[in-house]
Amino acid sequence: MRSSLPKVLHRVGGRTLLDAVLASVEGLSPERVIVVVGVDRARVEASLAGRKIDFVVQDSPLGTGDAARKALPALGEGAGPILILAGDTPLLTERTLAELVALRAAKGLDLAFLSFRPPEPGDFGRVVRDARGRVQRIVEAKNASPKQKSIAEVNAGVYCFAPGALGRALSGVRKNPIGGEYYLTDAVELLARGGGKVEAVAAEDWREAWGVNTRRDLAAAEELERRRAVENALDAGVTVLDPATVRIGPSVRLAPDVILHPFVSLEGATVLEEGCEIFSFTRLVDTFVSANAAVGPHCESESSTIGPRARVGPFSRLRPKSIIEEDARIGNFVETKNTRIGKGAKAQHLAYLGDADVGAGSNIGAGVITCNYDGEKKHPTKIGEGAFVGTDVQLVAPVTVGAGAYVAAGTTVTQDVPDGALALSRVPQVNKPGWAASRKAKKSKSA
C-alpha cells in the first residue's frame, strides 16, 4: 500500500475496510467476533474501541493459516460454525454470507467457501476441481502452474467451517516452502482429501469478493462500491441524472422518486425520503431529508434534519444539530449550527444562526448574526413566531426576540425584545448640505 496506515484502516465508501467487513456479518448475529491483529495493532484496536470484539495477536506475519490457528483457542471447544473472513474485502454483503452459512448447514458440509469469477483473476488463488467438478484444492497464484493460472474461478477468502472441522484441518497445515507461510487455503485440500464434504459457492456478484492489496485495488474497490450503490439506488426507484458522478455511501437509505443531480455525495447514515431532490455539488452527511424537500446546489449538511417541503440552498451550510422544519427556507450563504428554524420561517441570504431557536413564520434578513460565543461559553438566541429581523442585525446572546416583534435594520440587540415591539438602535443620521463642494474647494486651494 506504500502507507504508514495499516491496510485495513484505509477507506472505501467512507468507512474502513475492516469496518465494512464487520458490518457484513453483524446481521448474522454471531456469538463472538474475533479480530486477529499483528503489526501496528494498537491503531487497529483503537479504531474498534467500544465494540464487542475480542482481539488475538499474531506476532509474526506467518499467513492466514497461522492467524486462524492463533484464534481457534479463543473460541473454545466445539464452537461453530466458524466463519472466517479477510479484513481487506470491503464489498462483501450480509446476504451472501448468510447464504454461505445456510448452505453449509443444509448440506452438512465440513467446509463451504466463497468463490468468484472476476474479469481478470490476477493474484487470486485458483479453485482446482476434478473431472466431476468436485473441489480438490486452492492453489495460490504465486504457486500456480501456467495451466492452473488459466482457471477463471478463484478463491474469495471467505470460509465457513463446521464445528471441529477447522481444528482438524489446521492440525495438518504445514509451512509452504515457496511462500514461507501457513496458508488457510491448504485446509480445503486437507479436508477434501480426507473425505470431508467441501463445496465452493460462487458469489452472484463477483465484485463482492474484491480484495485490496494495493492502491490500485483500493481505487478499484471505491469505484466498484460507488457503481454498486448507484445501481441499487436505480433499482429502488431513484432518479440519478448522472450515474458517473454521484456517490452514495453504504449506510445511506433512499426512498422512491428521490432525484439526485450530478456530483452529489451522500455519506454516513443519510436518509432521503420520497420525492426529495438533491442538486449538484451538494454533500450530505448523517442528514435526514424529509419528503419533497430540496437541497442545493453547492450545499453541505452534517448531522442535521430537513423537514417536508423545506428548501435549502444554494450555497448553504447546515452544521450539526440543525433542524429545518417543514416549508422553511434557508438561502445562499446561510450557516446554521445547533439551531431550529421553525415551520415556514425564512433566512434567505448571508446569515449566521448558531445556538438559536427561530419561531415559525419568522423572517431573518441578510447579514443577521447571532453572537452566540463570548470567548468562553456559547449562549442561546430565541426568536418568537412571526418575528421580523431586518438586515445587518447582531443578536448578542443570550437574548430573546418576542413573537411578532420587529428588529430594525442595522440594530445591535443586547436586551430582550418584547412581543410585538420594535427594537431600534442607531446613531442619529446627520446630513451636511454642500459638504462635498466645500471639501473640493478646500482641496483646490491647498493645491
C-alpha positions as CSV (number, residue, x, y, z in Angstrom):
1,M,0.0,0.0,0.0
2,R,3.0,2.3,0.4
3,S,1.4,3.8,3.5
4,S,2.1,4.2,7.2
5,L,-1.6,3.4,7.8
6,P,-2.5,-0.2,8.4
7,K,-4.1,-1.6,5.3
8,V,-7.4,-2.4,6.9
9,L,-7.8,1.2,8.1
10,H,-7.8,2.6,4.5
11,R,-11.3,3.6,3.5
12,V,-13.8,2.6,0.8
13,G,-17.2,4.2,0.6
14,G,-16.4,6.4,3.6
15,R,-15.6,3.5,6.1
16,T,-12.5,1.5,6.8
17,L,-12.0,-1.8,5.1
18,L,-12.3,-3.5,8.4
19,D,-15.5,-1.7,9.4
20,A,-17.0,-2.8,6.1
21,V,-16.1,-6.4,6.7
22,L,-17.5,-6.4,10.2
23,A,-20.7,-4.7,9.0
24,S,-21.3,-7.5,6.6
25,V,-21.5,-10.1,9.5
26,E,-23.4,-8.0,12.1
27,G,-26.8,-9.1,10.7
28,L,-25.8,-12.8,11.2
29,S,-25.8,-12.2,15.0
30,P,-22.5,-14.0,15.7
31,E,-22.0,-15.2,19.2
32,R,-18.4,-13.9,19.1
33,V,-16.3,-11.8,16.8
34,I,-12.5,-12.2,17.0
35,V,-10.1,-9.9,15.1
36,V,-6.6,-11.2,14.6
37,V,-4.2,-8.3,14.8
38,G,-0.4,-8.0,14.2
39,V,1.8,-5.1,13.2
40,D,0.6,-1.7,14.4
41,R,-2.2,-3.5,16.2
42,A,-2.8,-0.6,18.6
43,R,-4.2,1.6,15.8
44,V,-6.4,-1.2,14.6
45,E,-7.7,-1.9,18.1
46,A,-8.3,1.8,18.7
47,S,-10.4,2.0,15.6
48,L,-12.8,-0.6,17.0
49,A,-13.0,0.8,20.5
50,G,-16.3,0.3,22.2
51,R,-17.4,-2.6,20.0
52,K,-18.0,-6.1,21.3
53,I,-14.9,-7.6,19.8
54,D,-12.1,-9.9,21.1
55,F,-8.6,-9.5,19.8
56,V,-6.0,-12.2,19.2
57,V,-2.4,-11.2,18.5
58,Q,-0.4,-12.7,15.6
59,D,3.1,-11.5,16.4
60,S,4.8,-12.6,13.2
61,P,3.0,-12.4,9.8
62,L,3.1,-16.2,9.0
63,G,0.0,-16.4,6.9
64,T,-3.7,-16.9,7.1
65,G,-3.4,-20.5,8.4
66,D,-1.3,-19.3,11.3
67,A,-3.8,-16.5,12.0
68,A,-6.6,-19.0,12.2
69,R,-4.6,-21.3,14.4
70,K,-3.9,-18.4,16.8
71,A,-7.6,-17.5,17.0
72,L,-9.0,-21.0,17.4
73,P,-8.3,-21.5,21.1
74,A,-10.2,-18.3,21.9
75,L,-13.4,-19.8,20.5
76,G,-13.3,-22.8,22.9
77,E,-14.1,-26.4,22.3
78,G,-16.8,-27.4,19.9
79,A,-17.5,-23.8,18.8
80,G,-19.1,-23.4,15.5
81,P,-20.0,-23.0,12.8
82,I,-16.9,-20.7,12.3
83,L,-16.9,-18.0,9.7
84,I,-13.5,-16.7,8.6
85,L,-13.1,-13.6,6.5
86,A,-10.2,-11.5,5.4
87,G,-10.0,-7.9,6.7
88,D,-9.5,-6.4,3.2
89,T,-12.7,-7.5,1.4
90,P,-14.9,-4.4,1.9
91,L,-17.6,-5.2,-0.7
92,L,-19.0,-8.4,0.9
93,T,-22.7,-8.3,1.7
94,E,-24.6,-9.8,4.6
95,R,-26.9,-11.6,2.1
96,T,-24.1,-13.5,0.5
97,L,-22.6,-14.5,3.9
98,A,-26.0,-15.7,5.2
99,E,-26.4,-17.8,2.1
100,L,-23.0,-19.4,2.6
101,V,-23.7,-20.2,6.2
102,A,-27.2,-21.6,5.4
103,L,-25.8,-23.8,2.6
104,R,-23.1,-25.3,4.8
105,A,-25.8,-26.2,7.4
106,A,-28.3,-27.5,4.9
107,K,-25.8,-29.8,3.2
108,G,-23.9,-30.8,6.3
109,L,-20.6,-29.7,4.8
110,D,-17.4,-29.6,6.7
111,L,-16.4,-26.5,4.7
112,A,-18.2,-24.1,2.4
113,F,-16.1,-21.4,0.9
114,L,-16.9,-18.5,-1.4
115,S,-15.5,-18.3,-4.9
116,F,-16.0,-15.8,-7.7
117,R,-15.1,-15.2,-11.4
118,P,-13.6,-11.7,-11.8
119,P,-12.8,-10.3,-15.3
120,E,-9.1,-10.7,-14.6
121,P,-8.1,-13.5,-12.0
122,G,-4.8,-11.8,-11.3
123,D,-3.2,-12.7,-8.0
124,F,-6.2,-14.6,-6.6
125,G,-5.9,-18.3,-5.6
126,R,-7.3,-20.6,-8.2
127,V,-10.1,-23.2,-7.3
128,V,-9.0,-26.6,-8.7
129,R,-11.7,-29.1,-9.4
130,D,-11.6,-32.7,-10.6
131,A,-13.2,-34.1,-13.8
132,R,-16.5,-34.4,-11.9
133,G,-16.5,-30.8,-10.7
134,R,-15.6,-31.6,-7.1
135,V,-13.3,-29.2,-5.3
136,Q,-9.9,-30.6,-4.8
137,R,-7.8,-27.7,-3.6
138,I,-6.9,-24.0,-3.8
139,V,-3.6,-23.0,-5.4
140,E,-2.2,-19.6,-4.6
141,A,-1.4,-17.6,-7.7
142,K,2.3,-17.4,-7.0
143,N,2.5,-21.2,-6.7
144,A,0.2,-22.0,-9.6
145,S,1.3,-23.6,-12.9
146,P,0.5,-21.8,-16.2
147,K,-2.4,-24.2,-16.7
148,Q,-3.8,-23.5,-13.2
149,K,-3.4,-19.8,-13.8
150,S,-5.8,-20.1,-16.7
151,I,-8.6,-21.2,-14.3
152,A,-11.3,-18.5,-14.1
153,E,-12.8,-19.5,-10.7
154,V,-10.8,-18.0,-7.8
155,N,-11.0,-18.0,-4.0
156,A,-12.7,-15.1,-2.2
157,G,-11.0,-15.9,1.1
158,V,-14.4,-16.4,2.9
159,Y,-14.8,-19.8,4.7
160,C,-17.5,-21.4,6.8
161,F,-16.3,-24.4,8.8
162,A,-18.4,-27.0,10.7
163,P,-17.7,-27.3,14.4
164,G,-14.5,-29.3,14.8
165,A,-13.6,-29.2,11.1
166,L,-11.3,-26.2,11.3
167,G,-9.2,-27.7,14.1
168,R,-8.8,-31.0,12.2
169,A,-7.7,-29.1,9.1
170,L,-5.3,-26.8,10.8
171,S,-3.5,-29.6,12.5
172,G,-2.4,-30.7,9.1
173,V,-1.4,-27.3,7.6
174,R,2.3,-27.0,7.0
175,K,4.5,-24.1,6.1
176,N,4.6,-23.5,2.4
177,P,8.1,-24.0,1.0
178,I,7.7,-21.2,-1.6
179,G,5.8,-18.6,0.4
180,G,7.2,-19.5,3.8
181,E,3.7,-19.1,5.4
182,Y,0.9,-21.3,6.6
183,Y,-2.0,-21.0,4.1
184,L,-5.6,-21.4,5.3
185,T,-6.3,-22.4,1.7
186,D,-4.5,-25.7,2.4
187,A,-7.4,-26.6,4.7
188,V,-9.5,-27.1,1.6
189,E,-7.3,-29.8,0.2
190,L,-6.8,-31.5,3.6
191,L,-10.5,-31.8,4.2
192,A,-11.3,-32.8,0.7
193,R,-8.6,-35.5,0.6
194,G,-9.6,-36.8,3.9
195,G,-13.1,-37.5,2.8
196,G,-14.7,-34.3,4.2
197,K,-17.5,-32.6,2.5
198,V,-16.2,-29.4,0.8
199,E,-18.0,-27.1,-1.7
200,A,-17.2,-23.8,-3.3
201,V,-20.2,-21.4,-3.5
202,A,-19.9,-18.9,-6.4
203,A,-20.8,-15.3,-5.4
204,E,-23.7,-14.0,-7.5
205,D,-21.8,-10.7,-7.9
206,W,-18.1,-11.1,-8.4
207,R,-17.4,-7.6,-7.1
208,E,-18.2,-8.7,-3.6
209,A,-15.1,-10.7,-3.3
210,W,-12.7,-8.0,-4.4
211,G,-9.7,-7.8,-2.1
212,V,-7.4,-4.8,-1.5
213,N,-3.7,-5.2,-1.6
214,T,-2.5,-2.1,-3.5
215,R,-3.6,1.5,-4.0
216,R,-4.9,0.4,-7.4
217,D,-7.0,-2.3,-5.7
218,L,-8.3,0.4,-3.3
219,A,-9.2,2.7,-6.1
220,A,-11.0,-0.1,-7.9
221,A,-12.9,-1.1,-4.8
222,E,-14.0,2.5,-4.4
223,E,-15.3,2.6,-7.9
224,L,-17.0,-0.8,-7.6
225,E,-18.7,0.3,-4.4
226,R,-19.8,3.5,-6.0
227,R,-21.3,1.8,-9.0
228,R,-23.0,-0.8,-7.0
229,A,-24.6,1.8,-4.8
230,V,-25.9,3.7,-7.8
231,E,-27.3,0.5,-9.3
232,N,-29.1,-0.3,-6.0
233,A,-30.5,3.3,-6.0
234,L,-31.8,3.0,-9.5
235,D,-33.4,-0.4,-8.7
236,A,-35.1,1.3,-5.7
237,G,-36.7,3.9,-7.9
238,V,-34.3,6.8,-7.5
239,T,-33.6,9.1,-10.4
240,V,-29.8,9.6,-10.9
241,L,-29.2,12.2,-13.5
242,D,-25.5,11.4,-13.9
243,P,-24.6,8.0,-12.5
244,A,-20.9,8.6,-13.2
245,T,-20.5,11.4,-10.7
246,V,-22.9,10.5,-7.8
247,R,-21.5,8.9,-4.7
248,I,-23.8,7.0,-2.3
249,G,-22.4,5.6,1.0
250,P,-23.2,2.0,2.1
251,S,-25.4,3.1,5.0
252,V,-27.5,5.6,3.1
253,R,-31.2,4.9,2.7
254,L,-33.1,6.2,-0.3
255,A,-36.9,6.2,-1.0
256,P,-38.5,6.0,-4.4
257,D,-38.8,9.2,-6.5
258,V,-35.7,10.8,-5.0
259,I,-33.9,12.8,-7.6
260,L,-30.1,13.1,-7.5
261,H,-28.3,15.7,-9.7
262,P,-24.7,15.4,-10.9
263,F,-21.8,15.5,-8.3
264,V,-24.0,14.7,-5.3
265,S,-22.3,13.0,-2.3
266,L,-24.4,11.1,0.3
267,E,-22.4,9.9,3.3
268,G,-22.9,8.2,6.7
269,A,-26.4,7.4,7.8
270,T,-28.1,9.9,5.5
271,V,-31.8,9.2,4.8
272,L,-33.7,10.7,1.8
273,E,-37.5,10.4,1.9
274,E,-39.8,10.1,-1.1
275,G,-39.7,12.9,-3.6
276,C,-36.9,15.0,-2.3
277,E,-34.4,16.5,-4.7
278,I,-30.7,17.0,-4.1
279,F,-29.0,19.4,-6.5
280,S,-25.4,19.4,-7.9
281,F,-22.3,19.7,-5.8
282,T,-24.1,19.0,-2.5
283,R,-22.7,16.9,0.3
284,L,-24.9,15.4,2.9
285,V,-23.5,13.5,6.0
286,D,-25.8,11.8,8.5
287,T,-28.6,14.0,7.4
288,F,-32.3,13.3,7.3
289,V,-34.1,14.9,4.4
290,S,-37.9,14.7,4.6
291,A,-40.3,14.1,1.7
292,N,-40.4,16.7,-1.1
293,A,-37.7,18.8,0.3
294,A,-35.0,20.2,-1.9
295,V,-31.3,20.8,-1.1
296,G,-28.6,22.6,-3.1
297,P,-26.8,23.2,-5.3
298,H,-23.4,23.7,-3.5
299,C,-24.7,22.9,0.0
300,E,-23.2,20.9,2.9
301,S,-25.1,19.4,5.8
302,E,-23.9,17.3,8.7
303,S,-26.0,15.6,11.4
304,S,-29.0,17.7,10.6
305,T,-32.7,17.3,9.8
306,I,-34.5,18.9,6.9
307,G,-38.3,18.9,7.1
308,P,-41.0,18.3,4.5
309,R,-41.0,20.7,1.5
310,A,-38.2,22.7,3.1
311,R,-35.8,24.5,0.7
312,V,-32.1,24.7,1.5
313,G,-29.5,26.5,-0.8
314,P,-27.8,27.3,-2.9
315,F,-24.5,27.7,-1.0
316,S,-26.0,26.9,2.4
317,R,-24.2,25.1,5.3
318,L,-26.0,23.1,8.0
319,R,-23.7,22.3,10.8
320,P,-24.5,19.5,13.4
321,K,-27.9,19.7,15.2
322,S,-29.5,22.0,12.7
323,I,-33.3,21.4,12.3
324,I,-35.0,23.0,9.3
325,E,-38.7,22.4,9.8
326,E,-41.4,22.0,7.1
327,D,-41.8,24.7,4.5
328,A,-38.8,26.6,5.9
329,R,-36.3,28.4,3.6
330,I,-32.5,28.6,4.0
331,G,-30.9,30.5,1.2
332,N,-27.5,31.3,-0.2
333,F,-24.6,31.8,2.2
334,V,-26.6,31.0,5.3
335,E,-24.9,28.9,8.0
336,T,-26.7,27.2,10.9
337,K,-25.4,25.3,13.9
338,N,-27.4,23.7,16.8
339,T,-30.4,25.7,15.6
340,R,-34.1,25.1,14.9
341,I,-35.7,27.0,12.0
342,G,-39.4,26.8,12.6
343,K,-42.2,25.9,10.2
344,G,-42.3,28.4,7.3
345,A,-39.5,30.6,8.6
346,K,-37.0,32.2,6.2
347,A,-33.4,33.0,6.3
348,Q,-32.8,33.7,2.6
349,H,-29.3,35.0,2.4
350,L,-26.0,35.9,4.2
351,A,-26.7,35.0,7.8
352,Y,-25.2,33.0,10.7
353,L,-27.6,31.4,13.1
354,G,-25.9,29.5,15.9
355,D,-27.4,28.0,19.1
356,A,-30.7,29.6,18.1
357,D,-34.4,28.8,18.1
358,V,-36.3,30.6,15.3
359,G,-40.1,30.6,15.6
360,A,-42.5,29.6,12.8
361,G,-43.1,32.2,10.1
362,S,-40.2,34.4,11.2
363,N,-38.1,36.3,8.7
364,I,-34.3,36.6,9.1
365,G,-32.8,39.3,6.9
366,A,-29.5,39.5,5.1
367,G,-26.4,39.9,7.3
368,V,-28.1,38.8,10.5
369,I,-25.6,37.2,13.0
370,T,-26.4,35.5,16.3
371,C,-23.4,36.5,18.5
372,N,-23.5,33.2,20.5
373,Y,-19.9,32.9,21.7
374,D,-18.4,35.2,24.4
375,G,-15.0,33.7,24.2
376,E,-15.6,31.1,26.9
377,K,-19.2,29.9,26.6
378,K,-22.0,29.5,24.0
379,H,-25.3,31.3,24.6
380,P,-28.8,30.8,23.1
381,T,-30.9,33.2,21.0
382,K,-34.7,32.8,20.8
383,I,-36.8,34.4,18.1
384,G,-40.5,34.1,18.5
385,E,-43.1,33.2,16.0
386,G,-43.8,35.7,13.2
387,A,-40.9,37.9,14.2
388,F,-39.1,40.1,11.6
389,V,-35.4,40.6,12.0
390,G,-34.1,43.2,9.5
391,T,-30.9,43.4,7.5
392,D,-27.5,43.6,9.2
393,V,-28.7,42.9,12.8
394,Q,-26.5,41.5,15.5
395,L,-28.3,39.5,18.2
396,V,-25.9,39.4,21.2
397,A,-26.8,36.2,23.1
398,P,-28.3,35.3,25.5
399,V,-31.3,37.3,24.1
400,T,-34.9,36.8,23.1
401,V,-36.9,38.5,20.3
402,G,-40.6,38.1,21.1
403,A,-43.3,36.8,18.9
404,G,-44.4,39.3,16.2
405,A,-41.6,41.7,17.2
406,Y,-39.6,43.7,14.7
407,V,-35.9,44.4,14.8
408,A,-34.9,47.3,12.5
409,A,-32.1,47.1,10.0
410,G,-28.6,47.8,11.4
411,T,-29.6,47.2,15.1
412,T,-27.4,45.6,17.7
413,V,-29.8,43.8,20.1
414,T,-28.4,43.4,23.6
415,Q,-31.7,43.2,25.6
416,D,-34.8,41.1,25.1
417,V,-37.4,42.5,22.7
418,P,-41.0,42.1,24.0
419,D,-43.7,40.5,21.9
420,G,-44.9,42.9,19.2
421,A,-42.3,45.6,19.9
422,L,-39.9,47.3,17.6
423,A,-36.2,47.3,18.5
424,L,-34.1,50.1,17.1
425,S,-30.5,51.0,17.9
426,R,-28.9,53.5,15.5
427,V,-26.8,56.6,15.8
428,P,-28.9,59.5,14.6
429,Q,-28.1,60.4,10.9
430,V,-26.6,63.8,10.3
431,N,-26.8,65.4,6.8
432,K,-24.5,68.4,6.0
433,P,-25.7,70.3,2.9
434,G,-22.9,71.5,0.5
435,W,-20.2,69.5,2.3
436,A,-18.9,67.8,-0.9
437,A,-18.5,71.1,-2.8
438,S,-16.8,72.7,0.2
439,R,-14.4,69.9,0.5
440,K,-13.4,70.1,-3.2
441,A,-12.9,73.8,-2.9
442,K,-10.6,73.4,0.1
443,K,-8.5,70.8,-1.7
444,S,-8.1,73.0,-4.8
445,K,-6.9,75.9,-2.7
446,S,-4.3,73.8,-0.9
447,A,-3.0,72.5,-4.3
